[in-house]
């Protein structure tokens, strides 16, 4: 069950990033036309681009492979996830 712990100690609260390396790994393992989509506040790997109003495409599998290759190192996934997370946050998502 999700709860709001905003009244708790700030040391107990954790900031949830929008994009994490596991999301990118799942995208790399998905089909060739897949993309990472932010929809309803969470990241989803989809087999095709969403219809209008059905989510924000964060990165396509093809673009991710073009930037990192098909088997990137873990630290490259961490760096790319941080960059994409920053882009998503700058959009106000």
Residue pairs with C-beta under 8 A, 6 or more apart in sequence:
5 12
5 13
6 13
17 81
17 82
17 85
18 38
18 43
18 58
18 84
18 85
18 88
18 89
18 93
19 36
19 43
19 58
19 81
19 82
19 84
19 85
19 88
20 43
20 81
20 85
21 74
21 77
21 78
21 80
21 81
23 36
23 43
23 45
23 81
24 36
24 59
24 64
24 77
24 80
24 81
24 84
25 77
26 45
27 34
27 35
27 36
27 45
27 59
27 61
27 64
28 61
28 64
28 65
28 70
28 72
30 45
30 47
30 61
31 47
31 61
32 61
32 62
33 47
33 48
33 60
33 61
34 45
34 46
34 47
34 48
34 60
34 61
35 45
35 46
35 48
35 49
35 57
35 58
35 59
35 60
35 61
36 43
36 44
36 45
36 46
36 57
36 58
36 59
36 60
36 64
36 84
37 43
37 44
37 45
37 46
37 49
37 50
37 54
37 55
37 56
37 57
37 58
38 44
38 55
38 56
38 58
38 88
38 93
39 50
39 54
39 55
39 56
40 55
43 58
44 55
46 55
49 57
49 60
50 57
56 88
56 91
56 93
58 84
58 87
58 88
59 84
64 80
67 80
68 76
68 77
68 80
72 80
